[in-house]
Amino acid sequence: MKQRIAEFPTQQEPYLYQLQNDGRAVVFIRDFIREDHRESEEGTEEVLFVYNENEFIVNSEEITEEMIAANPLSWIDYDNTEPTFEEQVITALNDIGEFLGGLL
């Protein structure tokens, strides 16, 4: 999951599903937060639309655009990234610590 705050000069659709040539799809889920009015460097007012955005890559045969389109915001917290080796080691050490703490 690569969730972040994103700003756009125009309003965005709740999702964008981009098919790739390799059978995967890049998916963007956008949850509108607010409209910001700012002064540009030229002194004119500009409007930015601010979204909470999640980006992920999926196998397009396992997660289809129809699945996303049915309820885009249900995917805002979706995370299909595999934990790194370091994260796996930390989780295992924490589990061992909790187990050993329970024995004392």
C-alpha positions as CSV (number, residue, x, y, z in Angstrom):
1,M,0.0,0.0,0.0
2,K,1.3,3.4,-0.9
3,Q,-1.3,5.6,0.8
4,R,-0.7,9.3,0.7
5,I,-2.3,12.7,0.4
6,A,-2.6,13.8,-3.3
7,E,-3.5,17.2,-4.7
8,F,-5.0,17.8,-8.2
9,P,-6.1,20.9,-10.1
10,T,-9.3,19.1,-11.1
11,Q,-11.8,16.8,-9.4
12,Q,-10.9,13.1,-9.7
13,E,-12.9,9.9,-10.1
14,P,-13.0,7.6,-7.0
15,Y,-10.8,5.1,-8.8
16,L,-8.4,4.7,-11.7
17,Y,-7.8,1.2,-13.1
18,Q,-4.9,1.1,-15.5
19,L,-4.3,-2.2,-17.3
20,Q,-0.7,-3.0,-18.1
21,N,0.7,-5.2,-20.9
22,D,1.9,-7.9,-18.5
23,G,-1.6,-8.8,-17.1
24,R,-1.4,-6.6,-14.1
25,A,-3.2,-3.4,-13.3
26,V,-2.2,-0.3,-11.4
27,V,-5.0,0.9,-9.2
28,F,-5.5,4.3,-7.6
29,I,-8.3,4.8,-5.1
30,R,-9.1,8.4,-4.2
31,D,-11.2,9.6,-1.2
32,F,-12.0,13.3,-1.4
33,I,-10.9,15.3,1.7
34,R,-11.3,18.9,0.9
35,E,-11.0,21.8,-1.6
36,D,-8.0,24.1,-1.0
37,H,-7.9,27.7,-2.3
38,R,-4.3,29.0,-2.5
39,E,-2.6,32.0,-4.1
40,S,-0.2,31.0,-6.9
41,E,3.2,32.5,-7.4
42,E,1.6,34.8,-10.0
43,G,-0.8,36.1,-7.4
44,T,-3.9,34.4,-8.7
45,E,-6.1,32.1,-6.8
46,E,-5.8,28.4,-7.6
47,V,-8.0,25.6,-6.4
48,L,-6.6,22.2,-5.5
49,F,-8.7,19.1,-4.8
50,V,-7.1,17.1,-1.9
51,Y,-7.6,13.4,-1.7
52,N,-6.5,10.5,0.4
53,E,-5.0,8.2,-2.2
54,N,-4.0,4.5,-2.2
55,E,-2.0,3.0,-5.1
56,F,-1.5,-0.7,-5.6
57,I,-0.7,-3.2,-8.3
58,V,-2.8,-6.3,-8.8
59,N,-3.2,-9.3,-11.1
60,S,-6.0,-8.1,-13.4
61,E,-7.5,-11.6,-13.5
62,E,-7.7,-11.8,-9.7
63,I,-9.0,-8.3,-9.0
64,T,-11.0,-6.9,-11.9
65,E,-12.0,-3.4,-12.7
66,E,-15.6,-4.4,-12.0
67,M,-14.7,-5.5,-8.5
68,I,-13.1,-2.1,-7.8
69,A,-15.9,-0.1,-9.5
70,A,-18.6,-1.8,-7.4
71,N,-17.3,-0.1,-4.2
72,P,-14.1,1.9,-4.7
73,L,-13.7,3.2,-1.2
74,S,-13.8,-0.3,0.3
75,W,-10.3,-0.6,-1.3
76,I,-8.8,2.6,0.2
77,D,-6.9,0.6,2.8
78,Y,-6.0,-2.4,0.6
79,D,-2.4,-3.6,1.0
80,N,-1.1,-6.5,-1.0
81,T,2.6,-5.8,-0.4
82,E,4.7,-8.6,1.0
83,P,6.5,-7.7,4.2
84,T,10.3,-7.3,3.8
85,F,12.6,-9.9,5.4
86,E,13.5,-7.3,8.1
87,E,9.8,-6.8,8.9
88,Q,9.3,-10.6,9.1
89,V,12.3,-10.9,11.5
90,I,10.9,-8.1,13.7
91,T,7.5,-9.7,13.8
92,A,9.0,-13.1,14.7
93,L,11.2,-11.6,17.5
94,N,8.2,-9.8,18.9
95,D,6.2,-13.0,18.9
96,I,9.0,-14.9,20.6
97,G,9.3,-12.1,23.2
98,E,5.5,-12.2,23.9
99,F,5.7,-16.0,24.2
100,L,8.7,-15.9,26.6
101,G,7.1,-13.1,28.6
102,G,4.0,-15.3,29.1
103,L,6.2,-18.0,30.6
104,L,7.6,-15.8,33.3
